[in-house]
Amino acid sequence: MTQKVEVVRKILDSNDRLAAGNQARLDDMNVFSLNLMASPGAGKTSLILQTLSHLPPEIKVGVVEGDTAPVTIDADKIAEQGAPAVQINTGGQCHLDAVLLELGLNQLPLEDLNLVIVENVGNLICPASFKLGTHANVLVASIPEGDDKPYKYPNIYRGLDVLVINKIDLLPYLDFRMDYFKQGVEMLNPGLQIFEVSCKTGEGIPAWIDWLKAHIPAKAEAAKE
């Protein structure tokens, strides 16, 4: 048992060192980056598409798509919007790690980008344990998932910088207690930045875009002027 714990610790330590290298590389290129996490179907790709359509054209975005299977459905949707997208097949792993992100970054034109969005594998457990080297961890939660997720999956909520609650257009039709949900989030991550949005109707998206724009200049645009 002790040996197993030690091996896991070494794997995580090695990953953290590689993640630090990824972030240093992004910093050197003046690129701000997001690790976008969620359960399957919560709306990660939908949020990316909304982001691409609302950001001003001078902000150039690249996307790394993580998936457990060699399919390019999401990457193709991103590419149709004119953004460079790289598909990373994890070979069945339930998360991206720093090594896989490095492979993705190698295929993006970082010198031309201001923002990199990493769409992690749809999972509320494994991605919480592996740093990638991105600047902000963002979770997309959705109304149909239920209001108990912060209580069932506390680890992923503890490490967040931003929470996006998607599909709020469904609130009138589902038994979702927003106060109960936010109470669970507040216990795990006091003062967490939260955006309530609908990627279907566009409600709440401007506030999310304003947050992004406020961070991108600090990391990228100011250095390129």
C-alpha positions in Angstrom: 0.0 0.0 0.0 2.8 2.4 0.9 4.6 1.6 -2.4 1.5 2.3 -4.4 1.0 5.7 -2.7 4.6 6.6 -3.4 4.3 5.7 -7.1 1.2 7.8 -7.4 3.0 10.7 -5.7 5.9 10.5 -8.1 3.6 10.5 -11.1 1.8 13.6 -9.8 5.0 15.3 -9.0 6.4 14.6 -12.4 3.2 15.9 -14.0 3.3 19.1 -11.9 6.8 19.8 -13.1 5.7 19.4 -16.7 2.7 21.6 -16.1 4.9 24.3 -14.7 6.9 24.1 -18.0 3.7 24.4 -20.0 2.6 27.5 -18.2 6.1 29.1 -18.5 5.9 28.5 -22.2 2.4 30.1 -22.5 3.7 33.0 -20.4 6.7 33.5 -22.7 4.3 33.6 -25.7 1.9 36.0 -23.8 -1.0 33.5 -24.1 -3.7 33.2 -21.5 -5.1 29.7 -21.1 -8.1 27.9 -19.6 -8.6 24.3 -18.5 -12.3 23.8 -19.3 -13.8 20.8 -17.4 -17.3 19.4 -17.1 -19.3 16.2 -17.1 -20.3 14.9 -20.5 -23.1 17.0 -22.1 -22.8 19.9 -19.7 -21.9 22.2 -22.6 -18.1 22.7 -22.8 -18.0 22.8 -26.6 -21.1 25.0 -26.7 -19.4 27.5 -24.4 -16.3 27.5 -26.6 -18.4 28.2 -29.6 -20.3 31.1 -27.9 -16.9 32.4 -26.7 -15.5 32.4 -30.3 -18.5 34.2 -31.7 -18.5 36.9 -29.0 -14.8 37.7 -28.6 -13.6 40.6 -30.7 -11.7 39.5 -33.9 -8.4 40.9 -32.6 -8.3 38.2 -29.9 -7.0 35.1 -31.5 -8.1 31.8 -29.9 -6.7 28.2 -30.2 -8.4 25.1 -28.8 -7.1 21.8 -27.6 -9.8 19.1 -27.6 -9.3 16.2 -25.3 -11.3 13.0 -26.0 -11.1 9.3 -25.1 -11.8 8.2 -28.6 -10.2 9.2 -32.0 -13.1 11.3 -33.1 -12.9 14.9 -34.3 -16.5 16.0 -33.9 -15.8 18.8 -31.5 -12.6 19.9 -33.1 -14.4 20.1 -36.4 -17.0 22.4 -34.9 -14.3 24.7 -33.6 -12.4 24.7 -36.9 -15.6 25.7 -38.7 -15.5 28.9 -36.6 -12.1 29.7 -38.0 -10.1 28.8 -34.9 -7.1 26.4 -34.9 -8.1 23.3 -33.1 -6.1 20.2 -32.1 -7.6 16.9 -31.2 -5.8 14.9 -28.5 -6.8 11.3 -28.1 -6.1 10.1 -24.5 -6.2 6.5 -25.5 -9.0 5.8 -23.0 -7.7 7.9 -20.2 -10.4 9.9 -18.3 -8.4 13.1 -18.3 -5.7 15.2 -20.0 -2.4 15.6 -18.3 0.6 17.9 -18.8 2.3 15.6 -21.3 -0.8 15.5 -23.6 -1.2 19.3 -23.3 2.4 19.8 -24.4 1.7 17.7 -27.4 -1.3 19.9 -28.2 0.5 23.1 -27.7 3.2 21.9 -30.1 0.5 21.8 -32.9 -0.9 25.3 -32.2 0.5 28.6 -33.6 1.1 30.1 -30.2 2.9 33.1 -31.6 -0.3 34.2 -33.2 -2.7 33.4 -30.3 -3.9 35.4 -27.3 -6.0 32.7 -25.7 -5.8 28.9 -25.6 -8.9 27.0 -24.4 -8.3 23.3 -23.4 -11.4 21.2 -23.4 -10.7 18.4 -21.0 -12.3 15.0 -21.1 -15.9 14.9 -19.8 -15.4 13.8 -16.2 -15.9 15.3 -12.7 -13.2 13.2 -10.9 -9.9 12.5 -12.8 -9.3 16.0 -14.2 -9.2 17.5 -10.7 -6.0 15.6 -9.9 -3.9 16.5 -12.9 -2.5 20.0 -13.5 -2.0 21.0 -17.1 -0.2 24.3 -16.9 -3.1 26.5 -17.8 -3.8 29.8 -16.0 -7.4 29.2 -14.9 -9.5 26.1 -14.1 -13.1 26.6 -15.3 -15.9 24.1 -14.7 -19.1 24.1 -16.7 -22.0 22.7 -14.6 -25.5 22.4 -16.1 -29.0 22.5 -14.7 -30.0 19.0 -15.9 -27.1 17.4 -13.9 -28.9 18.3 -10.7 -28.1 20.6 -7.7 -26.2 18.0 -5.7 -23.0 17.9 -7.7 -20.8 20.1 -5.4 -21.7 17.7 -2.6 -20.9 14.5 -4.6 -17.8 15.8 -6.4 -16.1 18.2 -4.0 -12.5 17.9 -5.3 -13.2 19.4 -8.7 -15.0 22.4 -7.1 -12.2 23.1 -4.6 -9.7 23.7 -7.4 -11.7 26.1 -9.5 -11.1 29.7 -10.5 -14.4 30.1 -12.3 -17.7 28.2 -12.4 -20.1 28.5 -15.4 -23.6 27.3 -14.7 -25.1 26.4 -18.1 -28.6 25.7 -19.4 -30.3 28.2 -17.1 -33.1 28.4 -19.7 -34.2 25.0 -18.3 -34.7 26.3 -14.8 -38.5 26.7 -15.1 -38.8 23.0 -16.2 -36.5 21.2 -13.8 -36.3 20.7 -10.0 -33.0 22.5 -9.5 -32.4 24.5 -6.3 -29.9 27.2 -7.2 -29.5 28.3 -3.6 -28.7 24.8 -2.5 -26.3 24.3 -5.3 -24.5 27.6 -4.6 -24.4 26.9 -0.9 -22.4 23.7 -1.6 -20.1 25.6 -3.9 -19.5 28.3 -1.3 -18.6 25.8 1.3 -15.9 24.3 -0.9 -14.6 27.4 -2.7 -15.7 30.6 -0.9 -16.1 33.6 -3.2 -15.7 31.6 -6.4 -16.5 33.6 -9.5 -19.8 32.3 -10.9 -21.5 33.0 -14.3 -25.1 31.8 -15.0 -25.5 31.3 -18.7 -27.5 29.7 -21.5 -25.4 28.7 -24.4 -28.7 28.1 -26.3 -30.1 31.6 -25.9 -26.9 33.5 -25.2 -28.2 34.8 -21.8 -25.3 35.6 -19.4 -22.6 35.1 -22.1 -21.6 38.8 -22.2 -20.6 38.7 -18.5 -18.4 35.7 -19.2 -16.8 37.4 -22.2 -16.2 40.5 -20.1 -14.3 38.4 -17.5 -12.2 36.8 -20.3 -11.4 40.1 -21.9 -10.3 41.5 -18.5 -7.8 38.7 -18.1 -6.5 38.3 -21.7 -5.1 41.9 -21.8 -3.2 41.3 -18.6 -1.5 38.2 -20.1 -1.4 38.8 -23.8 -2.7 41.9 -25.4 -0.8 44.4 -23.3 2.5 42.6 -24.1 1.7 42.7 -27.9 1.0 46.4 -28.1 
